[in-house]
Amino acid sequence: MVLSRASSDTDVSVHSTFASRYVRSSLPRYRMPENSIPKEAAYQIINDELMLDGNPRLNLASFVTTWMEPECDKLIMASINKNYVDMDEYPVTTDLQNRCVNMIAHLFHAPLGESETAVGVGTVGSSEAIMLAGLAFKRRWQNKRKAEGKPFDKPNIITGANVQVCWEKFARYFEVELKEVKLREGYYVMDPEQAVEMVDENTICVAAILGSTLNGEFEDVKRINDLLEEKNKQTGWETPIHVDAASGGFIAPFLYPELEWDFRLPWVKSINVSGHKYGLVYPGIGWCVWRTKEDLPDELIFHINYLGSDQPTFTLNFSKGSSQVIGQYYQLIRHGIEVTSLVIFIRSNIEFLR
């Protein structure tokens, strides 16, 4: 009979098999080792452990991009040590992000003049983008309520019960009441009539999803917009819409160009989209764009100069890698509108035939 002794967390070790010629004793799992080891040993130990991970290329259930062209991989690796926030040192990278923001804003039909630039920001994913959009809605609502001499301490947001967890995080972290429209049998997205019926004077926005996490279905943004148009006229409120297009933002413009879900609808004030889903970039990259400059309150934008000249910033974090921004720009200019439409169309037909 073999006896085994249960180890406490502090006793658990990382054992090296193929790196044993470098390491004679096992490494502690949750504490730094007392002594250094050769770089070859560190590589071998970690590489051996990572072999137990799944193969990303075979991860068909993934929500994110797991393969990019070798040419883009080269660009990513060449810029992996660039800190995006250092705009003075890496001005071209900053310009590439601005180009991405403007391309996406035009794709979503932002009402921009000939020489007008879009208002938007690159993020580490749609979750951060949603946090930023939600903060903008909350601050605009608070400012309006203060100007009217009304209470501004009980903001709420309307979503469907099918929203991704980032909306629940936003509500909890930033003290906004989350009012969910319940789903029903055979209807697994937010019902526009029920959503607008729940809107009151404390609603900072209605969040519609273009590509539900549950089944990929698009919510009827146009119907929500039309109902809000009527309610806003009746009440004098100005309840806006945010479109969470994390999944559908890079699908709808190509497969369903006539579908009105974006800035063509007057009450849509901001849109987020995921670059690492159908934006075809490795994680993590996301985007948030606003309809106009007025939809993003100036007091939320910080100006810093300790890296050089004045730099405006509106993010939840500070330092960020540049690789994914460059990867996104590569994909946008590499495929263009025509080729992207063709690729997505072919893929959708293949999936249908399966």
N, C-alpha and C positions, 0 to 999 in steps of 0.2 A: 504494500500500500504506500502510495506516494503522499507525503504530507507537504502542504504548501502553507506559507505564512502570508496573510494579507498585509500589504504594505500601505503605510500612510502616504499622503500626498508628497510629503517631504522625502520619502524614501524611493519614490518612483524614479526610475532612471531610463535614459535613452541608451540602448545598447547598439554598438557598432559591429556589424559583421564584416563588410567588405573594407571598412576603414580601420580594421583592427591592427594593421601594421603601423598605424600612426598613433592609435589610442589604446593604451593597455587597460584602462579602467573605463567603466561606463560613465556617462555624463548625467548629472542631475537634471530632471525634467523641468522643474519649476524654480530652480535657482541658477544663477550664473556659476559656471565652474570656477574653481580656485585658480586654475592655471590655463594658459592659452594653449591652443592646439594648432598644428599646421593648417594653412589655408586649404590644402588638398583634402585634409581630413574633414574639415568643416563642410566643404562642398559635398564630399562623398556621403557623409552622414545625412545631410538634409536631402540630397538627391535620392538616396535610398528610401527615406521615409515618404517622400512625395510620390514615389512609384505606386503607393497604395491609394492615392487619389484617383478619381475617375479621369478618363481622357476627355478633355473639353470638346474635341471634334466629334465624339460619340454621344455627347450630352444633348439629345434631341428635345429634352424637356426644358432646356435653358431658356430664360427670357432674354438673354443677352447674346451679343455677337461673340463667336469663338474662333473665327478665322478672318484674316484680312490678307490682301495680296502682299507678296514679298516686298514689293517696292514701297508699300506703306509701312510694313514692318521695319524697313531700313530707316525711314524717316522718324518713326517712333523711337527706335533705339538711339538714333543720333541726337534726339532731344530729350531723352529720359532724365537728364540731369539739369534741365532748365526749370527754374522756378517761375511760373507764369506771372506771379505778382510783381516781379522785378521788371516793370514795363520799360524803364529807362535802359536797362541792359539788353532787353530782348524786344525791341520795338516792332520788329517784323512779326513776331509771334502775336503780339498784341493786335496788330493790324489784321492778322489772319482770323482772330476771334471776331473782330468787328465785321469782317467780311461775312463770316458765318452767320452772325446775328442778322445782318441785313438780307442775306440770301433767304434765311428762314422766315423773316418778317414779310418779305415779298411773296414767298411761297404761300403764306397764310393771309395774303391780301391786306396787309396793313396799309392804311390810308396815308401813304407817304408822298410828299411832293417830289418833283424832279431832282432837286438837290438836297432833299431832307434825308437825314440818317435815322435808322431805326433805334428804338430803345429796347435794350435787352442785355442779357448776361449769360455767360457760360457757367455751369455749375458741375458738381461731381455726380449729378444724376437728377432725375425728376423729383426725388424727395426734397432735395434742397431747393429746387426751383419752385416747388409748391409752397414750401415754407416762406420763401421770399414773396411770392405772389400774395399769399395770405396776409403777410405783414403789411403789404401795400394796401390791400383792401381794408384791413383793420384800421390803419392810420388814417386813410381817407375818410372812413366812416366816423372815426372819433373827431377829426377836425371839423367835419360838417355838423356833427351834433353839438360840439362846443360852440361853434359860431351861432347855432340856433338857440343856445342856452338850454339844451336838453341833456338828460343823463347819458353817459357814454361808458357805463361800467358793465353792461350786459350784452356784448356782441354775440351773435350766433351765425352759423353758416349752415346752408342746406346742402345735403348730399344724399345719394342713394346708399342703401345698406351694402351695396356691392363695391364700395370704394376701397382702394388700396390702403394699407395700414398707415401710410404717411399722412393721410388726412386726419386720422385719429391722433397721430402724434402732434400735428399742428394744433389741433383743438386743445389737447391737454397741455402741451408745452407753453402755448401762448394764451391760455385762459379764454378760449372761445367755445361757447356751447355748440356742440355738434348735434344738429337735428337731422335725423336720417329718415328718408322715405323707405318704408318697408317694401321688400319684394313680395311677389305673390306667384302662385302656381302658373307657369307658362309665361311669366313676364319677369325677367331677371335683371332688368335695369331700372333706373329711376323713372317713375311716371311723371311727366311734365306737369299735368294738372295738380297732382298731389304736392309736388315740389313747390309750385308757385302759390298754392293755397297756404302752405306753411310759412311763407315769407311774411315778416312783420317789419316794423320800423327799426328793429335792432339787427336785421340781417345784413351782414357785410357783403355777401355774395352767394350766388347759387353755383355750385361746382358740378359741371357736367363732364362725363367721361366719354372720350372718343376711343373706344377699345376697352371694354370692361375686363378686369382681371379674371372674372369668373368664366366668361364665354367669348370674349373678344367683340361683343356687340357694341355698336355705336349708339349712344343715347341721342335723342331727338333734340339737338341744340336749337334748331330753328323754331320748333314748337315752344320751347322754353322761352326763347327770345320774344316771340309774338305774345305769349301770355304775360310776360313781364312788361312788355310795352303797354299793354292795357292796364295792368295793375299800377304801374308807375304813373300813368296819366291820371288814374282815379285818385291815388293817394298823395301824389306829389313826391313820393320817394324816388330814389335813383338807384335801385337795387341792380347791380351788375352781374355779369356771368364770367366765371373763369372756366376755361376748357382744359381739362387734364387729358392731353393728347399724347401721353407717354408712349402708348402703343400705336395709336392711329394717326399721329401727326405726320409720319413719313409714309403713310399708306393712302389715306384719303385723297390728297392732292393729285395722286397719280392714277389710282384706280377709279375714283369717283370725283372727278374735277367739278362736276355740276352740283355736288352736295354742298349746301350752305351750312357751315358749322363754325367758320372762323371769323376774321374781322370784317367780313361782308355783312355780318349781323351787328347792328349798332350797340347792343348791350354787352357784347363780348369785349372785355377790356384787357384780358391777358390770357396767354396760352403757354403751357409748358409742353416740351417734347423730349423724349429720351434719345440721345445720340447713340447709346450703346444697345438699343434694341434695333429698330428698323432704320436707324441712322447708320448702322453697319460699322460701328466703332467698338473696340474693346471697352469694357467698363473701366473708369466711370466718367461719363460725360452726359450732361443734360443741358437744356436751354430753356430760358424763360424770356418771352418777348411781350412787350406792352403795346397797346394800341397807339397811345400818344405819350408825350413826355408828362402831360398833366396826370396821367394815371399812375405814375410812380412819384410819390411825394419826395420833394427834395431833401427833407430832414432825415430820410432813411439812407441817403448817400453820404458816405464818409469821404473826406479828402485827406490824404496822407502825403507827406513829403520827405519822410526819413529814408527813402531809397533814392531820392533825387528830386525831380520836379513834382509838381502837384499831380496826384493820381486819384481819380474818383474810384470808389469801391463800394459794391453792394453785394456782399456774400456773407454766409455764416462762418466761413473759415477764412484764413488769410493765405498761407502758402498753398500752392496747387501746382501739380505737374503740367507741363505744356504738351506732352505727347498726344493726349486724346484730342486736344484742340486741333493740333496739326493733322491728326488722323481724320477728324471730321471734315476739315477743309479739303483734304485729299479726296474723300468720298464724294463730296458735293461737286467738285470740278471734274472728277474722273468719270462719273456716270451721267451727270446732267439730267434734265427733266425727261427727255425722250428715252434714253437708255434705261433709266431707273424705272420708268413706267413699264417698259417691255419686260425687264427682269422680274418685277413684282407680278406682272400679269402671268408670265410663264410659270412662276413658282406657285401661284394661287391655283392655276389649272392643274398642275401636277398633283398638288395636295387634294384637289377635288376628285381627280381620277383615282387616286389611291383609295 
